Protein backbone atom coordinates (compact mmCIF):
# COMPACT_ATOMS: atom_id res chain seq x y z
CA UNK A 1 0.00 0.00 0.00
CA UNK A 2 1.37 3.40 -0.98
CA UNK A 3 0.73 6.39 1.23
CA UNK A 4 1.37 9.67 -0.58
CA UNK A 5 2.29 12.67 1.51
CA UNK A 6 1.97 16.19 0.14
CA UNK A 7 3.02 19.33 1.98
CA UNK A 8 0.35 22.03 1.76
CA UNK A 9 2.21 25.28 2.56
CA UNK A 10 0.34 27.35 5.12
CA UNK A 11 -2.27 24.60 5.56
CA UNK A 12 -0.67 21.35 6.73
CA UNK A 13 -0.07 17.95 5.16
CA UNK A 14 -2.29 15.85 2.87
CA UNK A 15 -2.06 12.06 2.99
CA UNK A 16 -3.64 9.93 0.29
CA UNK A 17 -3.99 6.19 -0.12
CA UNK A 18 -6.03 3.70 -2.07
CA UNK A 19 -7.62 1.05 0.11
CA UNK A 20 -7.55 -2.61 -0.84
CA UNK A 21 -11.26 -2.26 -1.63
CA UNK A 22 -10.36 0.39 -4.21
CA UNK A 23 -11.53 3.50 -2.36
CA UNK A 24 -9.39 6.60 -2.63
CA UNK A 25 -8.99 8.18 0.80
CA UNK A 26 -7.42 11.55 1.57
CA UNK A 27 -6.65 13.01 4.97
CA UNK A 28 -5.64 16.64 5.39
CA UNK A 29 -4.01 17.34 8.73
CA UNK A 30 -4.15 21.08 9.33
CA UNK A 31 -1.46 22.95 11.22
CA UNK A 32 -3.85 24.00 14.00
CA UNK A 33 -4.76 20.36 14.70
CA UNK A 34 -8.04 19.92 12.82
CA UNK A 35 -8.43 17.47 9.94
CA UNK A 36 -10.56 16.65 6.93
CA UNK A 37 -11.13 13.11 5.75
CA UNK A 38 -12.42 12.63 2.21
CA UNK A 39 -13.50 9.54 0.30
CA UNK A 40 -13.37 10.04 -3.45
CA UNK A 41 -15.61 8.62 -6.15
CA UNK A 42 -13.94 5.61 -7.81
CA UNK A 43 -15.10 6.71 -11.26
CA UNK A 44 -14.15 10.37 -10.76
CA UNK A 45 -11.13 10.79 -8.47
CA UNK A 46 -11.62 14.58 -8.50
CA UNK A 47 -15.06 14.31 -6.84
CA UNK A 48 -15.34 13.60 -3.13
CA UNK A 49 -18.22 11.28 -2.21
CA UNK A 50 -18.08 12.54 1.35
CA UNK A 51 -15.95 14.77 3.56
CA UNK A 52 -15.74 14.54 7.33
CA UNK A 53 -14.36 17.51 9.25
CA UNK A 54 -12.84 16.96 12.69
CA UNK A 55 -11.77 19.62 15.17
CA UNK A 56 -8.51 19.20 17.10
CA UNK A 57 -10.19 17.46 20.03
CA UNK A 58 -11.93 14.98 17.70
CA UNK A 59 -8.63 14.34 15.90
CA UNK A 60 -7.01 13.53 19.26
CA UNK A 61 -9.83 11.12 20.12
CA UNK A 62 -9.53 9.30 16.79
CA UNK A 63 -5.73 9.22 17.08
CA UNK A 64 -6.01 7.65 20.52
CA UNK A 65 -8.31 4.95 19.20
CA UNK A 66 -6.10 4.22 16.19
CA UNK A 67 -2.67 5.04 17.59
CA UNK A 68 -1.79 3.42 20.88
CA UNK A 69 -3.75 0.18 20.49
CA UNK A 70 -2.45 -0.22 16.94
CA UNK A 71 1.11 0.32 18.09
CA UNK A 72 0.69 -2.18 20.90
CA UNK A 73 -0.89 -4.68 18.49
CA UNK A 74 2.11 -4.41 16.16
CA UNK A 75 4.43 -5.35 19.01
CA UNK A 76 2.12 -8.17 20.05
CA UNK A 77 2.20 -9.45 16.47
CA UNK A 78 5.99 -9.22 16.48
CA UNK A 79 6.24 -11.17 19.73
CA UNK A 80 4.19 -14.00 18.19
CA UNK A 81 6.61 -14.13 15.26
CA UNK A 82 9.79 -14.20 17.37
CA UNK A 83 9.95 -17.02 19.94
CA UNK A 84 10.79 -15.75 23.42
CA UNK A 85 9.95 -12.13 22.62
CA UNK A 86 7.01 -10.64 24.52
CA UNK A 87 5.47 -7.20 24.72
CA UNK A 88 4.05 -5.42 27.74
CA UNK A 89 2.40 -2.17 28.77
CA UNK A 90 3.28 -0.57 32.08
CA UNK A 91 1.43 2.38 33.59
CA UNK A 92 3.83 4.63 35.48
CA UNK A 93 2.26 5.21 38.90
CA UNK A 94 2.60 8.55 40.70
CA UNK A 95 4.69 6.88 43.40
CA UNK A 96 7.14 5.37 40.90
CA UNK A 97 10.72 6.48 41.54
CA UNK A 98 10.96 7.26 37.81
CA UNK A 99 8.02 9.71 37.58
CA UNK A 100 9.60 13.04 36.63
CA UNK A 101 12.89 11.45 35.61
CA UNK A 102 14.37 10.56 32.24
CA UNK A 103 13.79 7.24 30.51
CA UNK A 104 17.53 6.58 30.67
CA UNK A 105 17.37 6.68 34.46
CA UNK A 106 15.32 3.46 34.41
CA UNK A 107 18.29 1.56 32.93
CA UNK A 108 15.61 -0.76 31.57
CA UNK A 109 17.68 -2.29 28.80
CA UNK A 110 20.82 -2.70 30.91
CA UNK A 111 19.14 -4.19 33.98
CA UNK A 112 16.19 -6.11 32.49
CA UNK A 113 17.11 -6.66 28.83
CA UNK A 114 13.86 -4.94 27.79
CA UNK A 115 13.54 -2.12 25.32
CA UNK A 116 10.96 0.60 25.90
CA UNK A 117 9.71 1.18 22.38
CA UNK A 118 7.00 3.78 22.99
CA UNK A 119 5.55 6.09 25.60
CA UNK A 120 1.79 6.61 25.50
CA UNK A 121 0.83 9.88 27.18
CA UNK A 122 -2.86 10.76 27.15
CA UNK A 123 -3.64 10.88 23.40
CA UNK A 124 -0.01 11.20 22.30
CA UNK A 125 2.35 8.40 21.38
CA UNK A 126 6.12 8.90 21.50
CA UNK A 127 7.51 6.12 19.31
CA UNK A 128 11.16 5.11 19.81
CA UNK A 129 11.75 7.34 22.84
CA UNK A 130 15.31 8.28 23.69
CA UNK A 131 17.05 8.17 27.05
CA UNK A 132 16.50 11.91 27.59
CA UNK A 133 12.70 11.68 27.27
CA UNK A 134 11.08 12.60 30.58
CA UNK A 135 8.60 10.22 32.15
CA UNK A 136 5.44 11.42 33.84
CA UNK A 137 3.05 9.73 36.22
CA UNK A 138 0.27 8.21 34.12
CA UNK A 139 2.50 7.47 31.13
CA UNK A 140 2.12 3.99 29.71
CA UNK A 141 5.43 2.48 28.66
CA UNK A 142 5.33 -0.08 25.87
CA UNK A 143 8.23 -2.52 26.11
CA UNK A 144 9.49 -5.66 24.43
CA UNK A 145 11.71 -8.31 25.94
CA UNK A 146 11.61 -11.74 27.54
CA UNK A 147 8.82 -12.64 29.94
CA UNK A 148 11.31 -12.60 32.82
CA UNK A 149 12.70 -9.24 31.72
CA UNK A 150 9.21 -7.72 31.52
CA UNK A 151 8.45 -8.94 35.04
CA UNK A 152 11.71 -7.36 36.25
CA UNK A 153 10.86 -4.12 34.46
CA UNK A 154 7.42 -4.02 36.07
CA UNK A 155 9.00 -4.39 39.52
CA UNK A 156 11.68 -1.79 38.74
CA UNK A 157 9.18 0.80 37.53
CA UNK A 158 7.15 0.24 40.71
CA UNK A 159 10.24 0.83 42.83
CA UNK A 160 10.51 -2.75 44.09
CA UNK A 161 13.77 -3.59 42.37
C-alpha positions as CSV (number, residue, x, y, z in Angstrom):
1,X,0.0,0.0,0.0
2,X,1.4,3.4,-1.0
3,X,0.7,6.4,1.2
4,X,1.4,9.7,-0.6
5,X,2.3,12.7,1.5
6,X,2.0,16.2,0.1
7,X,3.0,19.3,2.0
8,X,0.4,22.0,1.8
9,X,2.2,25.3,2.6
10,X,0.3,27.4,5.1
11,X,-2.3,24.6,5.6
12,X,-0.7,21.4,6.7
13,X,-0.1,18.0,5.2
14,X,-2.3,15.8,2.9
15,X,-2.1,12.1,3.0
16,X,-3.6,9.9,0.3
17,X,-4.0,6.2,-0.1
18,X,-6.0,3.7,-2.1
19,X,-7.6,1.0,0.1
20,X,-7.5,-2.6,-0.8
21,X,-11.3,-2.3,-1.6
22,X,-10.4,0.4,-4.2
23,X,-11.5,3.5,-2.4
24,X,-9.4,6.6,-2.6
25,X,-9.0,8.2,0.8
26,X,-7.4,11.6,1.6
27,X,-6.6,13.0,5.0
28,X,-5.6,16.6,5.4
29,X,-4.0,17.3,8.7
30,X,-4.2,21.1,9.3
31,X,-1.5,22.9,11.2
32,X,-3.8,24.0,14.0
33,X,-4.8,20.4,14.7
34,X,-8.0,19.9,12.8
35,X,-8.4,17.5,9.9
36,X,-10.6,16.6,6.9
37,X,-11.1,13.1,5.7
38,X,-12.4,12.6,2.2
39,X,-13.5,9.5,0.3
40,X,-13.4,10.0,-3.5
41,X,-15.6,8.6,-6.1
42,X,-13.9,5.6,-7.8
43,X,-15.1,6.7,-11.3
44,X,-14.2,10.4,-10.8
45,X,-11.1,10.8,-8.5
46,X,-11.6,14.6,-8.5
47,X,-15.1,14.3,-6.8
48,X,-15.3,13.6,-3.1
49,X,-18.2,11.3,-2.2
50,X,-18.1,12.5,1.4
51,X,-15.9,14.8,3.6
52,X,-15.7,14.5,7.3
53,X,-14.4,17.5,9.2
54,X,-12.8,17.0,12.7
55,X,-11.8,19.6,15.2
56,X,-8.5,19.2,17.1
57,X,-10.2,17.5,20.0
58,X,-11.9,15.0,17.7
59,X,-8.6,14.3,15.9
60,X,-7.0,13.5,19.3
61,X,-9.8,11.1,20.1
62,X,-9.5,9.3,16.8
63,X,-5.7,9.2,17.1
64,X,-6.0,7.7,20.5
65,X,-8.3,5.0,19.2
66,X,-6.1,4.2,16.2
67,X,-2.7,5.0,17.6
68,X,-1.8,3.4,20.9
69,X,-3.8,0.2,20.5
70,X,-2.5,-0.2,16.9
71,X,1.1,0.3,18.1
72,X,0.7,-2.2,20.9
73,X,-0.9,-4.7,18.5
74,X,2.1,-4.4,16.2
75,X,4.4,-5.3,19.0
76,X,2.1,-8.2,20.1
77,X,2.2,-9.5,16.5
78,X,6.0,-9.2,16.5
79,X,6.2,-11.2,19.7
80,X,4.2,-14.0,18.2
81,X,6.6,-14.1,15.3
82,X,9.8,-14.2,17.4
83,X,10.0,-17.0,19.9
84,X,10.8,-15.7,23.4
85,X,9.9,-12.1,22.6
86,X,7.0,-10.6,24.5
87,X,5.5,-7.2,24.7
88,X,4.0,-5.4,27.7
89,X,2.4,-2.2,28.8
90,X,3.3,-0.6,32.1
91,X,1.4,2.4,33.6
92,X,3.8,4.6,35.5
93,X,2.3,5.2,38.9
94,X,2.6,8.6,40.7
95,X,4.7,6.9,43.4
96,X,7.1,5.4,40.9
97,X,10.7,6.5,41.5
98,X,11.0,7.3,37.8
99,X,8.0,9.7,37.6
100,X,9.6,13.0,36.6
101,X,12.9,11.4,35.6
102,X,14.4,10.6,32.2
103,X,13.8,7.2,30.5
104,X,17.5,6.6,30.7
105,X,17.4,6.7,34.5
106,X,15.3,3.5,34.4
107,X,18.3,1.6,32.9
108,X,15.6,-0.8,31.6
109,X,17.7,-2.3,28.8
110,X,20.8,-2.7,30.9
111,X,19.1,-4.2,34.0
112,X,16.2,-6.1,32.5
113,X,17.1,-6.7,28.8
114,X,13.9,-4.9,27.8
115,X,13.5,-2.1,25.3
116,X,11.0,0.6,25.9
117,X,9.7,1.2,22.4
118,X,7.0,3.8,23.0
119,X,5.5,6.1,25.6
120,X,1.8,6.6,25.5
121,X,0.8,9.9,27.2
122,X,-2.9,10.8,27.1
123,X,-3.6,10.9,23.4
124,X,0.0,11.2,22.3
125,X,2.4,8.4,21.4
126,X,6.1,8.9,21.5
127,X,7.5,6.1,19.3
128,X,11.2,5.1,19.8
129,X,11.7,7.3,22.8
130,X,15.3,8.3,23.7
131,X,17.1,8.2,27.0
132,X,16.5,11.9,27.6
133,X,12.7,11.7,27.3
134,X,11.1,12.6,30.6
135,X,8.6,10.2,32.1
136,X,5.4,11.4,33.8
137,X,3.0,9.7,36.2
138,X,0.3,8.2,34.1
139,X,2.5,7.5,31.1
140,X,2.1,4.0,29.7
141,X,5.4,2.5,28.7
142,X,5.3,-0.1,25.9
143,X,8.2,-2.5,26.1
144,X,9.5,-5.7,24.4
145,X,11.7,-8.3,25.9
146,X,11.6,-11.7,27.5
147,X,8.8,-12.6,29.9
148,X,11.3,-12.6,32.8
149,X,12.7,-9.2,31.7
150,X,9.2,-7.7,31.5
151,X,8.5,-8.9,35.0
152,X,11.7,-7.4,36.3
153,X,10.9,-4.1,34.5
154,X,7.4,-4.0,36.1
155,X,9.0,-4.4,39.5
156,X,11.7,-1.8,38.7
157,X,9.2,0.8,37.5
158,X,7.1,0.2,40.7
159,X,10.2,0.8,42.8
160,X,10.5,-2.7,44.1
161,X,13.8,-3.6,42.4
